[in-house]
Amino acid sequence: MTYPKLLIDLKKIEENACKMVNRCRKREISVVAVTKVVCGNEIIGKALVGAGVDILGDSRIENLKKLSKLKIPKMLIRIPMASQTREIVRYSDISLVSEISTIKSLGSEAVLQGKEYNIILMVDLGDLREGIFYMEDIFNTVEKITNIEGIKLLGIGSNLTCYGGVVPTEKNLSRLIEIKSKLEERLKVTLEVISGGNSGVLSLFDGDSIPKKVNQLRLGASLLMGIGLDDQVIEDLHTDAFTLEAEIVEIKDKPSVPVGKIGLDAFGNKPVFINRGIRRRAICALGKQDIHPDDLIPTDKDIIILGGSSDHLILDITDSSQSYCVNGRVEFQVSYGGCLSAMSSEYISKVFL
């Protein structure tokens, strides 16, 4: 097996998913397992399905294609592109939407494919990413949707924390309940789903403050990484399902500050160095082309990550009590962003445990 490689513990992922599915079902909440951080990997998708999730979701239709053999509904969680309408209708069952023109395109394509396509209309609760912000615009859009052939409006949804960092609260999520009631009363529609958001919403499980009528959550970070709001660890979940191993290609004693005039590095930044004297340094064959050094956490707490270039990761191993050698390995845990980078990199091997 070549290095670097990402070790993926399927048992830990399945255990995380089982626990979250059970916690959600106690609150009558269905779980959309979001696979975007693992690029729609089918093996991981199978583990999530085995844990009892209700829907598989992803932001890329290319990833949902990879999951097409799994007999479970699929949701496109990024606002659809009209240029991908045919594939979206073919490879997914539900989309999160906000533009009426796109909804019309999906309806026309659904008619051509002989199916009814499901949508969830996104409402912007203040995070200022996707969704309709003003109430009257929501009414107007829903009224138009009811006249589009091939489309079924399942409900409404929202997303928080991802762009504006707005924290989910009982108050802002309760707006979805109010909007649903007003739509059903004024337009005589029935909305089955209130899709309350992502893993950040799980913080409201403490104190049981999530609004009762929120009946769907789109969970990725919690199931796969064991984290929720502000990357906080969720109780009883595994945070180490992904471990990155890199091979050491050089070990040398060197000064800790470069010798000579400092200019810009390969990425256009002017680096800053701390003078610690002569230090023992290890170089791993792992670079920013694969994963950013900031997204790596050495399992050996005495290692200092000094930085990296496109293809090299530079470590200070002076204070470590472990013995490292050229051709040896260094292990890292990865952040959410690091997992995404590692799964995306064709240069990192994936090993399923």
N, C-alpha and C positions, 0 to 999 in steps of 0.2 A: 504494500500500500504506500503510495507516494504522500509526501507532506507538502504543505500543511494539510491537515485533515480535521473535519468537524465531526465529533462523536455525538450522536443523537440518541438519547435514551427514551425509547418509545414507551416503556413502562411508566416512567415518570410523567410523560405527557398524558398518557391515558388516565393515570391516577388523578392528575390535576383536573382533567376534563370531567371525570366521574364526580369528583367532589363539587365542582361548580355547577354541573347539571343538577345534582341533588339539591344544592342550596337554592338554585333558581326555581326548581319545580315546587319546592315548598311554598314559594311565593307566586306560583302559577305564571312563571316567566319562561318562555321558550328561549333556547340558546342557538344563536348563529355563531358557529365556530369560524373565525376569520383566519385564513391561511396565508395572508399576504406576506407576513414576515418569513415564511418558509417557501415563498414563491409557488404556492399551490402544489407542494410535493404530495404525490399520491400515497406514498407509504405513510406519511404523517396524517394525511386525510383519512386513511383507513383506521388509524388508531383513534382519531376523534369520533368517527362514525361508530366505532366499537364502544366508545364511552357513552354513547346515547345522545349526542347532540342532535338538534332538530333540522338544522340547515347548515350547509357549508357556504361561507361567503369569502369573496376576494375582491380586490380593487381592480384587477386586470382580467379581462375576458380570456387572455392567453393562459392564465393560471387555471381558470375554471374549465378550460378545455382539457387540461391534464387530469382533472377530477371527474371527467364525464362518465367514466365507467362505474363510479360509485352511485348507487341507486338511492339518492337523497336529494331533496331540493337544493338548488344553487342560487345564491344571491350575489348580484354585482353591487358592491358597496360604494363604488365611485360613480359620480354623475356620468351617465352614458354619453359616449361620443356618437353623433349621428352617423359618422363614417363607419362605425362598427355595428350598425343596427342589425344586419343579417346574422352575424355571429352571436350577438348578445341574445337575440330571441331564440337562437338555436341552442346555445350552450348554458343559458341561465333561465331561471323561472321567475325571478323577482329582481327588480332594480330599485335603487333609491334615486329619485328623480326630483327635478325642480323647474325644468323648462318645458313649457307647453309644446313648443315645436318638436322637441325631442320625443315627447310622449306621443305625439301624432305619428312620428316616424316609426316608433316601436309598435303602435297600433296597426299601421299599414302593413308592416312586415309580419306581424302576428297573423293577420288575416291571410296573407300569402302563404304562410306556413301552416295554416289551418289550426291555429291554437289561440287560446286566450292568455295574454301576458299580464303578469301581476306587477303592480308598482306600489311603492310607499313614497308619499309626497313629503319631502324634507322641509322642515320649518327651522329657521334660524332663531335660536333662543338667545343670541348675543355673542356667540363665539366668532361670528362674521366669516365663517367659511361657507359651506353650501346651505341652501335653503331659502325659503321665502320669508322676508322679514316682517312685512306689514300685513295686518289682519285682512284688510279689504282685498289685497292681492291674493291671499290664500282662498278667500271665498270665490273670487273670479276664476282662479285656476281650477278649483275643484268643480265648479259649475261647467267649465269647458271639458274637463276630463270625463264627466258623465255622458257626454255626447260622442266620445271617441270609440269607434268600433274596434274590437280586439283587445281592449284594455280593461282590466279590473283594478280598481283602487282598493287595495287591502287596508290601508290606513295611513297614518302620519308618523313621522319620526324626526329625530334631531341628533346632532353630534356636538359634543363639547370637548374642551381641553386641547384638541389637536392643533388648532391654529392660534386662537386668541388666548388659550390657557384658562378659559372660564371654567370654574369648578362646578360640577353638578351639585345641585341642592334640591331639597324637596320643593322649594318655591319655584325655581325655574322649570323643573320637570312638570310641576303641576299645571303650568301653562299649556302643555300638550293635552292634558285632560280637559281643560276649559275649551281649547280650540276644537277638540273632537266633539264635545257636547254642542257647541255652537254650530258646527258644520252639519251634524246630524239633525239638529232642530230646524235650521234654516233651509237646508237643501234636501232634506228627507233622504239622506244617504246612510248606509250602515258601514261603519269602519271597524274592522275586526282587530287591527293591530295598532298598538302604540309602541314604536321601536325607540327605546329610551336612550340609546347611546352605547358607549364602549366600556372597557374594563374600569374606567375611572368611576363609573356609576356604582360599582360594587362597594365603594366607601359608604354608600347610603344604607347598606345592609346592616351596618353597625347602628344600633338604635332603631332599626326597622323603620327608617324614615323615607324609603323609596315609595313614591305614590302607588297606591294599590292597583291602579288600572294600567300601569306600565307593564306590558306583558311580553316584551321581547327585548333582549340585549344582544349586542354584537361583540363577542369576546374573542380577543386574540392574545394580547399580552398576558392575561391572567392564565389562560389555558396552557400556553406554551412556555412562558417565562416566570409564572408565579407572581406577577406584579400587577398593581392597579394604579390608582391615582398618585401622581407625582413619583411614579416608579417605586412606591412603597410595597414591601413584601406582604402578600396576603397570607393570613394565618393558615398553616397546615399544607401549603402548596410548595412544590419543588421549584427552586430557582436555578437549578443546575442541570437541566435536561440537555443543555448544549455545552460541550467542552471543546475548545480549539487546541490542537497540538501543532507546534511548529518545530522545525529542525534547526539546530544550531550549526552555523557554517563557519564561524570564527569566534575565538576567545583570545583577547589581548589585554594587557595592561597599558592604559593610555591616559593622557591628561583629560580632565573633564571639561576643559574649555578649548575650542579650536585655536590653532596657532595661525595668526595672520588677520588681515582686515576682514570684518564680517559684512557680507552683502546679503542678497536675497537667496533663499533656498530654492529648490526645484519647483516649489509651488507658489513662489512669489511672495513669501513671508520672510521677515527678518527674524531669525531665531535668537532666543535669549538663553544663556547658559549660567549655571551655578558652579562656582569653582569649589570643588570638593577635593582637589588634588588628584593624584594618580589613582585611578580606579580600574577594577577588573570589569571588562565590558564583553558582552556576548552579542553577536549578530545572528538573527534568525532570518531564514528565507521566507519572509512574510512582509508585504508592503502595503502602502496606502491604496494600491490598485486592488487589493483584496479587502482590506478592513482598516479603518483609522485607528491609530494607537490609543486614542481616547476611549475607544469602545472595548478595550481589553482590560481584564483584571487578572493579574497573575495569581495562580493558586498558591504559589510560594510568596507569602506576604513580604519577604525580605528583598524581593526583586523590585527595582525601580525602572519603570519604562522611561527612557530618555527621549525617545522620538523615533522617527522613521522617514524613509524616502519611498519612492514608488515600489521598491522591491525588497527593502531591508528594514527590519525592526531592530532597534538598538536598545539593549538592556544593560543596567548596572547590576551585576551579580556579586559585588564585593562583600556585602553583608549577609549573604545567604549561607546557611549552614549545610545546604545540600551541595552535592558534588556534581558539577556540570562539565560536559566535555563536547568537543567538536563531534558532530553526528549524533549528539544526544538530543533530547526533547525538552521543551518547555510547555507547560499547560496553562491555559487561560480560560476563565469564564468570560462570557460576552454580554454586552448590554443588548437591549432591544434592537438598536440601530446596528450594532455589531453582528447580531444574528442575521439581520436582513442582508448586510453586506456579504457575510460569509456564505449564506445560501445562494446569493446572486453570483458569486465569483466562480467562474469555471475552473479556476486554478486551485480551488480548495476541494479536496475529496470529501464526500459525505459517507459516513459509516453509521449504520443503524444498529443499535444494540437491542 
